[in-house]
């Protein structure tokens, strides 16, 4: 019975921490905390630029291109 309890506690502790080192919250196996922060900030910046580009396209704020096939004179 003691072995079963010890094994279940070990299994629960390993499942709770995943790949992280015990005692270090927020640690991922591939990146440090600052690298992960930079990745998230870069992604937010890219998403923001895409949102502004979509808004400009929706409101027709960009000038038209002269490189279309339908630019016939």
Buried (B, 14 or more C-beta within 10 A) or exposed (E): EEEEEEEEEEEEEEEEBEEEEEEEEEBEEEEEEEEBEEEEEEEEEEEEEEEEEEEEEEEEEEEEEEEEEEEEE
